[in-house]
Every structure is written in C-alpha cells, then in structure tokens.
Amino acid sequence: MALEVHRGTVRQRIARAAALVGADLADADVRVQVAVRAPG
C-alpha cells in the first residue's frame, strides 16, 4: 500500500515531529526507541 505522498513531505513531517518531542533522529539509539514505541 503506497502512501502517495512526496518523500520530501514525509521527511518534513518527520523532522517537525522530532522537533516537537525533542528527539535527535541522527542518533541511532533514539531512532530505535522511536521505532519500538511507534504504533504499528
């Protein structure tokens, strides 16, 4: 199932969400924590 959203839009939304919660997505440990907690 494709989202049909431009990848730049997805990147912008992820960056905005990371800024809101204060997450540093450049850190691999933080990315793992976010991925584990994400609803799926």
CHARMM-style PDB file with segment names, atoms N, HN, CA, C and O in Angstrom:
ATOM      1  N   MET     1       0.841  -1.174   0.000  1.00  0.00      PROA
ATOM      2  CA  MET     1       0.000   0.000   0.000  1.00  0.00      PROA
ATOM      3  C   MET     1       0.888   1.241   0.000  1.00  0.00      PROA
ATOM      4  O   MET     1       1.672   1.439   0.928  1.00  0.00      PROA
ATOM      5  N   ALA     2       0.778   2.042  -0.989  1.00  0.00      PROA
ATOM      6  HN  ALA     2       0.142   1.881  -1.743  1.00  0.00      PROA
ATOM      7  CA  ALA     2       1.591   3.252  -1.108  1.00  0.00      PROA
ATOM      8  C   ALA     2       0.876   4.435  -0.452  1.00  0.00      PROA
ATOM      9  O   ALA     2      -0.349   4.548  -0.503  1.00  0.00      PROA
ATOM     10  N   LEU     3       1.658   5.299   0.155  1.00  0.00      PROA
ATOM     11  HN  LEU     3       2.653   5.208   0.197  1.00  0.00      PROA
ATOM     12  CA  LEU     3       1.088   6.485   0.786  1.00  0.00      PROA
ATOM     13  C   LEU     3       0.717   7.555  -0.229  1.00  0.00      PROA
ATOM     14  O   LEU     3      -0.160   8.381   0.027  1.00  0.00      PROA
ATOM     15  N   GLU     4       1.371   7.544  -1.363  1.00  0.00      PROA
ATOM     16  HN  GLU     4       2.084   6.873  -1.571  1.00  0.00      PROA
ATOM     17  CA  GLU     4       1.184   8.549  -2.405  1.00  0.00      PROA
ATOM     18  C   GLU     4       1.421   9.965  -1.872  1.00  0.00      PROA
ATOM     19  O   GLU     4       0.679  10.899  -2.177  1.00  0.00      PROA
ATOM     20  N   VAL     5       2.480  10.090  -1.065  1.00  0.00      PROA
ATOM     21  HN  VAL     5       3.083   9.331  -0.817  1.00  0.00      PROA
ATOM     22  CA  VAL     5       2.908  11.377  -0.533  1.00  0.00      PROA
ATOM     23  C   VAL     5       4.349  11.564  -0.958  1.00  0.00      PROA
ATOM     24  O   VAL     5       5.149  10.632  -0.884  1.00  0.00      PROA
ATOM     25  N   HSD     6       4.683  12.760  -1.402  1.00  0.00      PROA
ATOM     26  HN  HSD     6       4.034  13.517  -1.463  1.00  0.00      PROA
ATOM     27  CA  HSD     6       6.038  13.041  -1.858  1.00  0.00      PROA
ATOM     28  C   HSD     6       7.024  12.804  -0.720  1.00  0.00      PROA
ATOM     29  O   HSD     6       6.746  13.147   0.429  1.00  0.00      PROA
ATOM     30  N   ARG     7       8.169  12.222  -1.038  1.00  0.00      PROA
ATOM     31  HN  ARG     7       8.395  11.943  -1.972  1.00  0.00      PROA
ATOM     32  CA  ARG     7       9.126  11.884   0.022  1.00  0.00      PROA
ATOM     33  C   ARG     7       9.628  13.118   0.769  1.00  0.00      PROA
ATOM     34  O   ARG     7       9.968  13.028   1.948  1.00  0.00      PROA
ATOM     35  N   GLY     8       9.677  14.244   0.110  1.00  0.00      PROA
ATOM     36  HN  GLY     8       9.401  14.317  -0.849  1.00  0.00      PROA
ATOM     37  CA  GLY     8      10.069  15.480   0.793  1.00  0.00      PROA
ATOM     38  C   GLY     8       9.056  15.875   1.858  1.00  0.00      PROA
ATOM     39  O   GLY     8       9.422  16.385   2.916  1.00  0.00      PROA
ATOM     40  N   THR     9       7.781  15.635   1.572  1.00  0.00      PROA
ATOM     41  HN  THR     9       7.484  15.221   0.712  1.00  0.00      PROA
ATOM     42  CA  THR     9       6.722  15.922   2.539  1.00  0.00      PROA
ATOM     43  C   THR     9       6.864  15.007   3.746  1.00  0.00      PROA
ATOM     44  O   THR     9       6.729  15.456   4.884  1.00  0.00      PROA
ATOM     45  N   VAL    10       7.132  13.736   3.509  1.00  0.00      PROA
ATOM     46  HN  VAL    10       7.242  13.371   2.584  1.00  0.00      PROA
ATOM     47  CA  VAL    10       7.302  12.786   4.606  1.00  0.00      PROA
ATOM     48  C   VAL    10       8.491  13.187   5.461  1.00  0.00      PROA
ATOM     49  O   VAL    10       8.402  13.176   6.689  1.00  0.00      PROA
ATOM     50  N   ARG    11       9.605  13.542   4.827  1.00  0.00      PROA
ATOM     51  HN  ARG    11       9.677  13.551   3.830  1.00  0.00      PROA
ATOM     52  CA  ARG    11      10.795  13.952   5.579  1.00  0.00      PROA
ATOM     53  C   ARG    11      10.517  15.201   6.420  1.00  0.00      PROA
ATOM     54  O   ARG    11      10.969  15.295   7.561  1.00  0.00      PROA
ATOM     55  N   GLN    12       9.778  16.153   5.861  1.00  0.00      PROA
ATOM     56  HN  GLN    12       9.411  16.077   4.934  1.00  0.00      PROA
ATOM     57  CA  GLN    12       9.449  17.380   6.577  1.00  0.00      PROA
ATOM     58  C   GLN    12       8.574  17.074   7.793  1.00  0.00      PROA
ATOM     59  O   GLN    12       8.789  17.628   8.872  1.00  0.00      PROA
ATOM     60  N   ARG    13       7.601  16.204   7.617  1.00  0.00      PROA
ATOM     61  HN  ARG    13       7.427  15.755   6.741  1.00  0.00      PROA
ATOM     62  CA  ARG    13       6.705  15.855   8.725  1.00  0.00      PROA
ATOM     63  C   ARG    13       7.452  15.113   9.830  1.00  0.00      PROA
ATOM     64  O   ARG    13       7.207  15.349  11.014  1.00  0.00      PROA
ATOM     65  N   ILE    14       8.352  14.228   9.451  1.00  0.00      PROA
ATOM     66  HN  ILE    14       8.550  14.037   8.489  1.00  0.00      PROA
ATOM     67  CA  ILE    14       9.151  13.510  10.448  1.00  0.00      PROA
ATOM     68  C   ILE    14      10.033  14.490  11.209  1.00  0.00      PROA
ATOM     69  O   ILE    14      10.146  14.406  12.432  1.00  0.00      PROA
ATOM     70  N   ALA    15      10.659  15.417  10.490  1.00  0.00      PROA
ATOM     71  HN  ALA    15      10.567  15.485   9.496  1.00  0.00      PROA
ATOM     72  CA  ALA    15      11.519  16.417  11.137  1.00  0.00      PROA
ATOM     73  C   ALA    15      10.709  17.293  12.087  1.00  0.00      PROA
ATOM     74  O   ALA    15      11.173  17.622  13.179  1.00  0.00      PROA
ATOM     75  N   ARG    16       9.513  17.669  11.679  1.00  0.00      PROA
ATOM     76  HN  ARG    16       9.136  17.402  10.792  1.00  0.00      PROA
ATOM     77  CA  ARG    16       8.662  18.509  12.530  1.00  0.00      PROA
ATOM     78  C   ARG    16       8.258  17.744  13.801  1.00  0.00      PROA
ATOM     79  O   ARG    16       8.287  18.299  14.900  1.00  0.00      PROA
ATOM     80  N   ALA    17       7.887  16.485  13.643  1.00  0.00      PROA
ATOM     81  HN  ALA    17       7.864  16.034  12.751  1.00  0.00      PROA
ATOM     82  CA  ALA    17       7.509  15.666  14.793  1.00  0.00      PROA
ATOM     83  C   ALA    17       8.695  15.488  15.740  1.00  0.00      PROA
ATOM     84  O   ALA    17       8.533  15.554  16.959  1.00  0.00      PROA
ATOM     85  N   ALA    18       9.878  15.263  15.185  1.00  0.00      PROA
ATOM     86  HN  ALA    18      10.010  15.209  14.195  1.00  0.00      PROA
ATOM     87  CA  ALA    18      11.074  15.100  16.007  1.00  0.00      PROA
ATOM     88  C   ALA    18      11.370  16.382  16.780  1.00  0.00      PROA
ATOM     89  O   ALA    18      11.761  16.329  17.946  1.00  0.00      PROA
ATOM     90  N   ALA    19      11.186  17.524  16.138  1.00  0.00      PROA
ATOM     91  HN  ALA    19      10.868  17.566  15.191  1.00  0.00      PROA
ATOM     92  CA  ALA    19      11.425  18.800  16.810  1.00  0.00      PROA
ATOM     93  C   ALA    19      10.421  19.022  17.938  1.00  0.00      PROA
ATOM     94  O   ALA    19      10.775  19.559  18.988  1.00  0.00      PROA
ATOM     95  N   LEU    20       9.179  18.614  17.728  1.00  0.00      PROA
ATOM     96  HN  LEU    20       8.891  18.177  16.875  1.00  0.00      PROA
ATOM     97  CA  LEU    20       8.145  18.803  18.747  1.00  0.00      PROA
ATOM     98  C   LEU    20       8.435  17.997  20.014  1.00  0.00      PROA
ATOM     99  O   LEU    20       8.181  18.466  21.123  1.00  0.00      PROA
ATOM    100  N   VAL    21       8.957  16.805  19.849  1.00  0.00      PROA
ATOM    101  HN  VAL    21       9.163  16.424  18.948  1.00  0.00      PROA
ATOM    102  CA  VAL    21       9.230  15.957  21.020  1.00  0.00      PROA
ATOM    103  C   VAL    21      10.673  16.059  21.485  1.00  0.00      PROA
ATOM    104  O   VAL    21      11.039  15.485  22.510  1.00  0.00      PROA
ATOM    105  N   GLY    22      11.489  16.783  20.743  1.00  0.00      PROA
ATOM    106  HN  GLY    22      11.191  17.250  19.910  1.00  0.00      PROA
ATOM    107  CA  GLY    22      12.879  16.970  21.133  1.00  0.00      PROA
ATOM    108  C   GLY    22      13.751  15.758  20.872  1.00  0.00      PROA
ATOM    109  O   GLY    22      14.735  15.540  21.579  1.00  0.00      PROA
ATOM    110  N   ALA    23      13.405  14.966  19.867  1.00  0.00      PROA
ATOM    111  HN  ALA    23      12.605  15.144  19.293  1.00  0.00      PROA
ATOM    112  CA  ALA    23      14.171  13.760  19.544  1.00  0.00      PROA
ATOM    113  C   ALA    23      15.248  14.082  18.517  1.00  0.00      PROA
ATOM    114  O   ALA    23      14.994  14.793  17.545  1.00  0.00      PROA
ATOM    115  N   ASP    24      16.447  13.558  18.735  1.00  0.00      PROA
ATOM    116  HN  ASP    24      16.653  12.980  19.525  1.00  0.00      PROA
ATOM    117  CA  ASP    24      17.548  13.709  17.787  1.00  0.00      PROA
ATOM    118  C   ASP    24      17.596  12.458  16.913  1.00  0.00      PROA
ATOM    119  O   ASP    24      18.196  11.455  17.300  1.00  0.00      PROA
ATOM    120  N   LEU    25      16.971  12.510  15.746  1.00  0.00      PROA
ATOM    121  HN  LEU    25      16.483  13.325  15.432  1.00  0.00      PROA
ATOM    122  CA  LEU    25      16.882  11.334  14.890  1.00  0.00      PROA
ATOM    123  C   LEU    25      18.196  10.987  14.204  1.00  0.00      PROA
ATOM    124  O   LEU    25      18.276   9.982  13.497  1.00  0.00      PROA
ATOM    125  N   ALA    26      19.225  11.802  14.402  1.00  0.00      PROA
ATOM    126  HN  ALA    26      19.160  12.618  14.976  1.00  0.00      PROA
ATOM    127  CA  ALA    26      20.546  11.457  13.883  1.00  0.00      PROA
ATOM    128  C   ALA    26      21.204  10.391  14.765  1.00  0.00      PROA
ATOM    129  O   ALA    26      22.159   9.735  14.351  1.00  0.00      PROA
ATOM    130  N   ASP    27      20.684  10.228  15.977  1.00  0.00      PROA
ATOM    131  HN  ASP    27      19.908  10.761  16.314  1.00  0.00      PROA
ATOM    132  CA  ASP    27      21.205   9.238  16.922  1.00  0.00      PROA
ATOM    133  C   ASP    27      20.479   7.905  16.702  1.00  0.00      PROA
ATOM    134  O   ASP    27      19.255   7.833  16.817  1.00  0.00      PROA
ATOM    135  N   ALA    28      21.228   6.868  16.391  1.00  0.00      PROA
ATOM    136  HN  ALA    28      22.222   6.926  16.297  1.00  0.00      PROA
ATOM    137  CA  ALA    28      20.643   5.558  16.082  1.00  0.00      PROA
ATOM    138  C   ALA    28      19.851   5.000  17.257  1.00  0.00      PROA
ATOM    139  O   ALA    28      18.807   4.382  17.052  1.00  0.00      PROA
ATOM    140  N   ASP    29      20.323   5.204  18.477  1.00  0.00      PROA
ATOM    141  HN  ASP    29      21.171   5.705  18.644  1.00  0.00      PROA
ATOM    142  CA  ASP    29      19.598   4.697  19.649  1.00  0.00      PROA
ATOM    143  C   ASP    29      18.224   5.353  19.780  1.00  0.00      PROA
ATOM    144  O   ASP    29      17.245   4.698  20.137  1.00  0.00      PROA
ATOM    145  N   VAL    30      18.163   6.635  19.491  1.00  0.00      PROA
ATOM    146  HN  VAL    30      18.958   7.167  19.201  1.00  0.00      PROA
ATOM    147  CA  VAL    30      16.888   7.351  19.554  1.00  0.00      PROA
ATOM    148  C   VAL    30      15.950   6.832  18.473  1.00  0.00      PROA
ATOM    149  O   VAL    30      14.760   6.645  18.727  1.00  0.00      PROA
ATOM    150  N   ARG    31      16.471   6.596  17.266  1.00  0.00      PROA
ATOM    151  HN  ARG    31      17.437   6.748  17.060  1.00  0.00      PROA
ATOM    152  CA  ARG    31      15.625   6.067  16.186  1.00  0.00      PROA
ATOM    153  C   ARG    31      15.043   4.715  16.549  1.00  0.00      PROA
ATOM    154  O   ARG    31      13.884   4.440  16.239  1.00  0.00      PROA
ATOM    155  N   VAL    32      15.823   3.868  17.199  1.00  0.00      PROA
ATOM    156  HN  VAL    32      16.764   4.092  17.451  1.00  0.00      PROA
ATOM    157  CA  VAL    32      15.324   2.555  17.614  1.00  0.00      PROA
ATOM    158  C   VAL    32      14.219   2.725  18.649  1.00  0.00      PROA
ATOM    159  O   VAL    32      13.188   2.057  18.569  1.00  0.00      PROA
ATOM    160  N   GLN    33      14.422   3.607  19.615  1.00  0.00      PROA
ATOM    161  HN  GLN    33      15.259   4.150  19.680  1.00  0.00      PROA
ATOM    162  CA  GLN    33      13.406   3.844  20.641  1.00  0.00      PROA
ATOM    163  C   GLN    33      12.107   4.347  20.019  1.00  0.00      PROA
ATOM    164  O   GLN    33      11.020   3.919  20.407  1.00  0.00      PROA
ATOM    165  N   VAL    34      12.221   5.252  19.058  1.00  0.00      PROA
ATOM    166  HN  VAL    34      13.104   5.600  18.742  1.00  0.00      PROA
ATOM    167  CA  VAL    34      11.036   5.788  18.382  1.00  0.00      PROA
ATOM    168  C   VAL    34      10.337   4.684  17.589  1.00  0.00      PROA
ATOM    169  O   VAL    34       9.110   4.586  17.610  1.00  0.00      PROA
ATOM    170  N   ALA    35      11.096   3.872  16.907  1.00  0.00      PROA
ATOM    171  HN  ALA    35      12.093   3.951  16.890  1.00  0.00      PROA
ATOM    172  CA  ALA    35      10.515   2.792  16.100  1.00  0.00      PROA
ATOM    173  C   ALA    35       9.818   1.765  16.976  1.00  0.00      PROA
ATOM    174  O   ALA    35       8.766   1.248  16.599  1.00  0.00      PROA
ATOM    175  N   VAL    36      10.380   1.462  18.136  1.00  0.00      PROA
ATOM    176  HN  VAL    36      11.234   1.882  18.443  1.00  0.00      PROA
ATOM    177  CA  VAL    36       9.789   0.465  19.034  1.00  0.00      PROA
ATOM    178  C   VAL    36       8.492   0.975  19.629  1.00  0.00      PROA
ATOM    179  O   VAL    36       7.554   0.207  19.843  1.00  0.00      PROA
ATOM    180  N   ARG    37       8.439   2.251  19.893  1.00  0.00      PROA
ATOM    181  HN  ARG    37       9.201   2.875  19.719  1.00  0.00      PROA
ATOM    182  CA  ARG    37       7.241   2.838  20.524  1.00  0.00      PROA
ATOM    183  C   ARG    37       6.161   3.199  19.520  1.00  0.00      PROA
ATOM    184  O   ARG    37       5.025   3.457  19.916  1.00  0.00      PROA
ATOM    185  N   ALA    38       6.478   3.225  18.244  1.00  0.00      PROA
ATOM    186  HN  ALA    38       7.401   3.016  17.922  1.00  0.00      PROA
ATOM    187  CA  ALA    38       5.510   3.619  17.229  1.00  0.00      PROA
ATOM    188  C   ALA    38       4.407   2.579  17.101  1.00  0.00      PROA
ATOM    189  O   ALA    38       4.680   1.378  17.116  1.00  0.00      PROA
ATOM    190  N   PRO    39       3.161   3.032  16.975  1.00  0.00      PROA
ATOM    191  CA  PRO    39       2.073   2.073  16.779  1.00  0.00      PROA
ATOM    192  C   PRO    39       2.189   1.425  15.417  1.00  0.00      PROA
ATOM    193  O   PRO    39       2.589   2.075  14.451  1.00  0.00      PROA
ATOM    194  N   GLY    40       1.857   0.198  15.333  1.00  0.00      PROA
ATOM    195  HN  GLY    40       1.533  -0.330  16.118  1.00  0.00      PROA
ATOM    196  CA  GLY    40       2.049  -0.457  14.056  1.00  0.00      PROA
ATOM    197  C   GLY    40       0.980  -1.378  13.733  1.00  0.00      PROA
ATOM    198  OT1 GLY    40       1.008  -2.009  12.676  1.00  0.00      PROA
TER     199      GLY     40
END
